[in-house]
């Protein structure tokens, strides 16, 4: 036995949503991996990048007096002066002129810096040690009133490492986690809603296709709201329905035409045989003609029952219809030595039905029960507001035979005549055309046929 996937695993929306979630998770992992590699193997690079950027920001904030001499930082950096006072052993800045002479210095003082000879114009980085502590500095030139000044900002490696370990990395981790949750939730909801909206036309198409049957072959799937990628498939399906409807109509027309054409020759043959002399051959021929006539009549009924447009629906009193059928088949029941008993009362119960089709359906059900009922037994007809049952006390049918009872040309054993096996098939066609349910059940002994009106 081949492995069959559960239905939920074959869901297109689930597969697309799963692919989206996998893509988001991979993106998050790549972001985390990239951050880990940068902070682990390229920490010095990041430190220097941050140091250079901060040096440029300070250079832009330098203020000058009326003579063009640097005198301090801008008002935006006044609140940062406590850093250079409290951490004057860890970070500092100074401003030099073109000759390397000190013009402006932070709270750390001039002794914080290495000799000016260690710096020369054109050099933008400078590393040095101070009391055994590694320091890194960046130098940014400043053009002001035709003169060039150089702002140098320095900080210790241990301070930058402390800031990264205690603040940058934890906040980065929290940021990545928050970003991941927001990405999964927001985009997940958006993807779910989008998929539901996108796939809704497909669900509507599925429901429309499921409602198509031989009785509504004229129905077609609409392509108005169908996604562009699915529209060719829907068009192909509609073309296939056109061909199926055409073939089905031709088949039904042929069946009805053949039945009509055979009725007249059979009537003539019967008349010719009846005019002949009495003999065993004459009786046999009349039996064969009778059998063929019944088959032709049932084929005609089957063709008519398969076409909904042949019905004229109206409110029909079901109790009255059942009593009419029992009266019509009373002679047949007496001949078979079978009693037909009506139980239950449904006076006033009215079904939306074609009266002639309902009569044919009930007549075939009762005929089938009489033909299979043993002599000196009864056939019981129970009428309710929405259900009619017909039961006999005959041999019944095996459980595996119950689904075949309504198949065309299938005939059970233990029946008195040699029918064509179309009676119950006609009943099923009539029931389906009306939206009713017709089912067979083992009664032990006998067989019970139940007709249920769903509306």
C-alpha positions in Angstrom: 0.0 0.0 0.0 1.5 3.4 -1.0 2.0 6.0 1.6 -0.6 8.8 1.5 0.2 12.2 2.9 -2.3 13.7 5.3 -4.6 16.3 3.8 -3.0 19.1 5.8 0.4 18.3 4.4 -0.9 18.8 0.8 -2.2 22.3 1.7 -0.7 24.9 -0.8 -1.2 27.7 1.7 0.6 25.7 4.4 3.5 25.0 2.2 3.9 28.7 1.1 3.6 29.8 4.8 6.2 27.2 5.8 8.6 28.3 3.1 8.1 31.9 4.3 8.8 31.0 7.9 11.9 29.0 6.9 13.2 32.0 4.9 12.6 34.4 7.9 14.4 32.0 10.3 17.4 31.7 7.9 17.5 35.5 7.6 17.6 35.8 11.4 20.3 33.2 11.7 22.4 35.0 9.1 22.0 38.3 10.9 23.0 36.7 14.2 25.9 34.9 12.6 27.1 38.1 11.0 26.9 40.0 14.2 28.7 37.2 16.0 31.6 37.1 13.5 32.0 40.9 13.5 32.0 41.2 17.3 34.3 38.1 17.7 36.8 38.3 14.9 36.6 41.9 13.8 36.3 43.7 17.1 39.3 45.9 16.6 37.9 46.9 13.2 34.6 47.9 14.8 36.4 49.8 17.5 38.4 51.7 15.0 35.3 52.4 12.9 33.4 53.8 15.9 36.4 55.8 17.0 36.9 57.3 13.6 33.2 58.2 13.4 33.2 59.8 16.8 36.3 61.8 15.9 34.6 63.2 12.8 31.6 64.1 15.0 33.8 66.0 17.4 35.7 67.7 14.5 32.4 69.0 13.2 31.5 70.4 16.7 34.7 72.4 17.3 34.0 76.1 18.0 36.3 79.0 17.1 36.8 82.5 18.5 36.8 85.7 16.4 40.4 85.2 15.5 39.7 81.6 14.2 41.3 79.9 17.1 39.6 76.7 18.5 38.1 77.4 21.9 35.9 74.4 22.6 33.1 72.1 21.4 29.6 73.1 20.4 26.7 73.4 22.7 25.4 69.9 21.7 28.5 68.4 23.3 28.5 70.5 26.6 26.6 67.7 28.3 29.3 65.2 27.3 32.1 67.1 29.2 31.6 65.0 32.3 32.9 62.0 30.4 36.3 63.7 29.8 36.4 64.8 33.5 35.3 61.5 35.1 37.2 59.3 32.6 40.2 61.5 32.1 42.4 58.5 32.3 40.4 56.6 29.6 39.4 59.2 27.0 40.4 62.6 25.8 40.6 65.0 22.9 42.9 67.8 21.8 43.2 70.3 18.9 46.6 70.9 17.1 47.6 73.5 14.5 49.5 72.7 11.4 52.8 72.7 13.2 51.6 70.2 15.9 51.3 72.9 18.6 48.6 72.2 21.1 45.7 74.7 21.0 42.8 73.1 22.8 42.8 70.1 25.2 40.2 68.2 27.2 40.1 67.8 31.1 42.8 65.0 30.9 45.4 67.7 30.2 48.4 67.7 28.0 50.2 65.0 29.9 47.6 62.5 28.7 49.1 62.7 25.2 52.4 61.4 23.7 54.9 64.0 22.5 53.7 66.1 19.6 56.7 64.8 17.6 54.9 61.4 17.5 52.3 63.0 15.2 52.8 64.5 11.8 50.3 66.1 9.3 48.7 63.5 6.9 48.6 60.8 9.5 45.0 60.0 10.7 45.6 57.3 13.3 47.9 57.0 16.2 48.3 54.2 18.8 50.2 54.6 22.0 50.5 53.3 25.5 49.8 55.3 28.6 50.6 53.8 32.0 50.6 50.3 30.4 47.1 50.9 28.9 46.8 50.6 25.1 45.2 53.7 23.6 43.8 54.3 20.1 43.3 57.7 18.5 42.0 59.1 15.3 42.8 62.5 13.8 40.4 64.5 11.7 41.5 67.7 9.8 39.3 70.9 10.2 39.3 73.6 7.5 38.4 77.0 8.9 39.0 80.4 7.4 41.8 79.2 5.2 43.6 77.4 8.1 43.9 73.7 8.9 43.4 72.3 12.4 43.6 68.8 13.6 41.3 67.3 16.2 42.6 64.2 17.8 40.3 61.9 19.8 41.7 59.0 21.9 40.2 56.3 24.1 41.5 53.2 25.8 41.0 49.7 24.5 39.7 48.5 27.8 37.0 51.2 27.9 35.8 50.3 24.4 35.8 46.6 25.3 33.9 47.3 28.4 31.3 49.3 26.5 30.9 46.5 23.9 30.6 43.7 26.4 28.4 45.4 28.9 26.1 47.5 26.7 26.6 47.0 22.9 26.4 43.2 22.7 23.5 42.8 25.2 21.5 45.5 23.4 22.4 44.0 20.1 21.2 40.6 21.2 18.0 42.0 22.6 17.5 44.0 19.3 18.0 40.9 17.2 15.5 38.9 19.4 12.9 41.6 19.2 13.4 42.0 15.5 13.0 38.3 15.0 9.8 38.2 17.0 8.3 41.2 15.2 9.4 39.8 11.9 7.8 36.4 12.6 4.6 37.7 14.0 3.9 40.7 11.7 5.0 39.1 8.5 3.5 35.7 9.6 0.1 37.3 10.1 0.4 39.3 6.9 1.3 36.1 5.0 -1.5 34.1 6.5 -4.1 36.8 5.7 -2.7 37.3 2.2 -2.7 33.6 1.5 -6.3 33.2 2.7 -7.4 36.1 0.5 -5.4 34.8 -2.5 -6.6 31.2 -2.2 -10.3 32.0 -1.5 -11.2 31.9 -5.2 -9.6 28.4 -5.4 -11.8 27.3 -2.5 -14.9 28.7 -4.3 -13.8 27.0 -7.5 -13.5 23.7 -5.5 -17.0 24.1 -4.1 -18.4 24.9 -7.5 -16.7 21.9 -9.1 -18.0 19.6 -6.4 -21.6 20.7 -7.1 -21.4 19.7 -10.8 -23.1 16.4 -11.5 -24.9 14.8 -14.5 -28.0 16.7 -13.4 -26.3 20.1 -13.6 -23.8 19.6 -16.4 -24.7 23.1 -17.7 -22.9 24.7 -14.7 -19.5 26.2 -15.4 -16.7 27.6 -13.2 -16.3 31.3 -13.2 -12.9 32.8 -14.0 -13.6 36.4 -12.9 -11.8 36.3 -9.6 -9.4 33.5 -10.3 -5.7 34.1 -10.1 -4.0 34.6 -13.4 -1.9 31.5 -13.1 -5.0 29.3 -12.5 -7.2 30.8 -15.2 -5.9 28.6 -18.0 -6.6 25.5 -15.9 -10.2 26.7 -15.2 -10.8 27.4 -18.9 -9.5 23.9 -19.8 -11.9 22.4 -17.2 -14.8 24.3 -18.6 -14.0 23.1 -22.1 -13.9 19.6 -20.8 -17.3 20.1 -19.2 -18.6 21.3 -22.6 -17.5 18.1 -24.3 -18.9 16.0 -21.4 -22.2 17.7 -21.6 -22.4 17.3 -25.3 -21.6 13.6 -25.1 -24.0 13.1 -22.2 -26.8 14.8 -24.1 -26.2 12.7 -27.1 -26.3 9.6 -25.0 -29.5 10.5 -23.3 -31.1 11.5 -26.6 -30.1 8.2 -28.2 -31.5 6.3 -25.3 -34.8 8.1 -25.4 -35.0 7.9 -29.2 -34.2 4.2 -29.2 -36.9 3.5 -26.5 -39.5 5.5 -28.5 -38.6 3.7 -31.7 -38.8 0.3 -30.1 -42.2 0.7 -28.5 -44.2 0.7 -31.8 -42.5 -2.5 -33.3 -43.0 -4.3 -30.0 -46.6 -3.4 -29.9 -47.1 -4.7 -33.5 -45.2 -7.9 -32.6 -47.4 -8.5 -29.6 -50.6 -7.9 -31.6 -49.4 -10.4 -34.3 -48.5 -13.0 -31.7 -51.9 -12.6 -29.9 -53.7 -13.2 -33.2 -52.0 -16.5 -33.6 -53.2 -19.9 -32.4 -52.7 -21.0 -28.8 -49.5 -22.9 -28.2 -46.5 -23.1 -26.0 -44.5 -21.0 -28.4 -47.2 -18.4 -28.4 -47.1 -18.1 -24.6 -43.2 -18.0 -24.7 -43.2 -15.3 -27.3 -45.8 -13.2 -25.4 -43.5 -13.4 -22.3 -40.5 -12.3 -24.2 -42.4 -9.4 -25.8 -43.7 -8.4 -22.4 -40.2 -8.5 -21.0 -38.8 -6.4 -23.8 -41.6 -3.9 -23.6 -41.0 -3.4 -19.9 -37.2 -2.9 -20.5 -37.9 -0.3 -23.2 -40.4 1.5 -20.9 -37.9 1.5 -18.1 -35.1 2.8 -20.4 -37.4 5.6 -21.4 -38.2 6.4 -17.8 -34.5 6.3 -16.9 -33.7 8.8 -19.7 -36.5 11.1 -18.6 -35.5 10.8 -14.9 -31.9 11.9 -15.6 -33.0 15.3 -16.9 -34.1 17.8 -14.3 -35.8 20.0 -16.9 -38.4 17.2 -17.4 -39.8 17.7 -13.9 -42.6 20.0 -12.9 -42.2 20.7 -9.2 -45.1 21.5 -6.9 -46.3 20.8 -3.4 -47.4 17.2 -3.2 -49.2 15.5 -0.3 -47.0 12.5 0.4 -49.6 10.5 2.3 -52.0 10.8 -0.6 -49.3 9.7 -3.1 -48.4 6.6 -1.0 -52.1 5.6 -0.8 -52.5 6.0 -4.5 -49.5 3.7 -5.2 -50.8 1.1 -2.8 -54.2 1.1 -4.5 -52.5 0.9 -8.0 -50.4 -2.2 -7.0 -53.1 -4.0 -5.0 -53.9 -6.5 -7.7 -50.2 -7.3 -8.1 -49.9 -7.9 -4.3 -53.0 -10.2 -4.3 -51.6 -12.2 -7.2 -48.3 -12.6 -5.3 -50.2 -13.5 -2.0 -48.5 -10.6 -0.3 -50.2 -8.1 2.1 -49.4 -4.4 1.8 -49.8 -2.6 5.1 -49.7 1.2 5.6 -48.4 2.3 9.0 -47.7 5.8 10.3 -49.6 9.0 9.5 -48.3 12.1 7.8 -51.5 13.9 6.9 -50.8 17.4 5.7 -47.1 16.6 5.0 -46.3 18.1 1.7 -43.1 17.6 -0.3 -41.8 19.8 -3.2 -41.8 17.3 -6.0 -42.9 16.3 -9.5 -46.1 14.3 -8.8 -45.6 11.8 -11.6 -42.0 11.2 -10.7 -42.9 10.7 -7.0 -45.5 8.2 -8.1 -43.0 6.3 -10.2 -40.4 6.2 -7.4 -42.9 4.9 -4.8 -44.3 2.4 -7.3 -40.9 1.0 -8.1 -40.0 0.7 -4.4 -43.2 -1.2 -3.6 -43.0 -3.4 -6.7 -39.5 -4.4 -5.7 -40.6 -5.3 -2.2 -43.6 -7.3 -3.5 -41.5 -9.2 -6.0 -39.0 -10.3 -3.2 -41.5 -10.9 -0.4 -42.4 -14.6 0.3 -46.0 -15.7 0.0 -48.3 -15.1 2.9 -46.0 -12.3 4.2 -46.5 -8.5 4.3 -44.8 -5.5 2.9 -44.9 -2.6 5.3 -45.0 1.1 4.2 -44.3 3.6 6.9 -45.0 7.3 6.1 -43.6 10.1 8.2 -43.4 13.9 7.7 -40.0 13.7 6.0 -39.4 9.9 5.6 -41.0 7.1 3.8 -39.8 3.5 4.3 -40.7 0.3 2.5 -39.9 -3.1 4.2 -40.4 -6.7 3.2 -39.7 -9.9 5.1 -38.0 -11.7 2.3 -34.4 -13.0 2.0 -33.0 -9.4 1.9 -29.5 -8.6 0.6 -26.0 -9.3 1.8 -24.1 -6.3 3.3 -21.7 -6.2 0.3 -24.7 -6.2 -2.1 -26.4 -3.1 -0.6 -24.3 -0.5 -2.5 -25.2 -2.4 -5.8 -29.0 -2.2 -5.4 -29.2 1.1 -7.2 -26.8 0.2 -10.0 -28.2 0.0 -13.5 -29.0 -3.5 -14.8 -28.1 -5.2 -11.4 -30.7 -7.8 -10.4 -30.9 -9.6 -7.2 -31.9 -13.2 -6.7 -35.2 -14.5 -5.3 -37.5 -12.3 -7.4 -40.5 -13.6 -9.2 -40.1 -11.9 -12.6 -37.1 -11.3 -14.9 -36.8 -7.5 -14.7 -34.2 -5.5 -16.4 -32.6 -4.3 -13.1 -33.5 -0.6 -13.8 -36.3 0.0 -11.2 -34.2 1.0 -8.3 -31.8 2.9 -10.6 -34.7 5.0 -11.8 -35.7 5.6 -8.1 -32.2 6.8 -7.4 -32.2 9.2 -10.3 -35.6 10.7 -9.3 -34.4 11.1 -5.7 -31.2 12.8 -6.7 -33.0 15.2 -9.0 -35.3 16.2 -6.0 -32.4 16.5 -3.5 -33.7 13.5 -1.5 -31.7 10.6 0.0 -32.5 7.0 -1.0 -30.8 4.2 1.0 -31.0 0.5 1.5 -30.6 -1.3 4.9 -30.7 -4.9 6.0 -33.8 -5.5 8.2 -33.0 -9.1 9.4 -35.1 -10.6 7.9 -35.9 -8.7 4.8 -34.8 -5.4 3.2 -35.7 -1.8 4.2 -35.6 1.0 1.7 -35.7 4.6 3.1 -36.6 7.7 1.2 -35.7 10.9 3.1 -36.8 14.4 2.1 -34.0 16.8 3.2 -36.0 20.0 2.9 
